Amino acid sequence: MRLTSRLLIGLLLVCLLAVTRAADAAAPPDQGGRPSLPSASLELNLLSFNIRYANPGDAEHIWENRREHAVEIMGQRGYDVVGLQEVLSSQLDFIIERLDEYAHVGVGRDDGHQAGEYSPIFFRKDRFALLESGTFWFCDEPSLPACKSYGNSIPRISTWARLLDLASQKPFLVYSLHMDHVSSTSRLSSSQQLARTVSLMNGERLPVILLGDFNNQSESSPEVLALQRENFIDTFRVVNPLPSPGETFHAFSGMAMRKFDYVFVQADSPEAAWQVTVKDANINREYRPDPTLGAIFPSDHFPIWAQVAFDYPESE
């Protein structure tokens, strides 16, 4: 009996050891204490486009001759977020009517309502929820409509929106802006104000996108360098480094003169929960030939676009 009991105990120990080894074999190898988890990604197709205000003195390039093409550019490639500049109320109404898949935010710069040019943000209704939005003026009193104190003779603004991507549940900030075309002092002060504003608004370290016409004289102008020092990346130059031509303003000639227009994204930092990748970026230089009027461009600026991804490594 004593021998039989010892034999049974030995058999039980062998069985337990076999089960333990099988469980160890089925378990994934230890990789730093935790198995890796799938990541979430916020991928965005972005467009910045100064559409040229509806000026009746533009001869064959009046808004009525180019508005269909301008709206087609906005809608044809499925852009997720679009920042526009120089938009008058009548132009805004036309765009809203034609692009009903987009919602928008923005106000006129002359009164904070409908007067003067807008820098509106359009975003896809089916993909994003609007969490918050507003407009500020580039001046010493940013909430005062029509304020101008940096040496510019006309008001300059930025419209902004905090959007939530419904699929990934990731929020982000986007700004659409238009800086002064005359005063370099105004442009630099505006860039510095923009950087401060983004920092104050973004305590959560969300992804930030700037879509705008900076009216800069060169790509090394102080207003551009001020943003680059704050970790903003020119998406176009990531994909198309110098000496690739990047000029966007062409005055309806098709021969671009200066790179006024940008899609900036803020680079990731140790405090951010995401990493940014610029997947593609380019300039749309297309036009419509007209047998009577010649080449009709959708604007005196070429629209500029970028595809970016903000990747979030998930943690338990």
Secondary structure, DSSP 4 states (H G I P E B T S, - for coil): -HHHHHHHHHHHHHHHHHHHHHHHHHSPPPSTTS---PPEEEEEEEEEEE-----TTSGGG-HHHHHHHHHHHHHHTT-SEEEEESB-HHHHHHHHHH-TTEEEE---TTTSSSSS-B--EEEETTTEEEEEEEEEESSSSTTSTT---SS-SS--EEEEEEEEETTTTEEEEEEEEE--SS-HHHHHHHHHHHHHHHHHH-TT---EEEEEE---SSTTSHHHHHHHTTTEEEHHHHHS-TTS----B-TTSS---B--EEEEEEPP-TT-S-EEEEEEEEE----EEETTTEEE-S-SB--EEEEEEEEE----
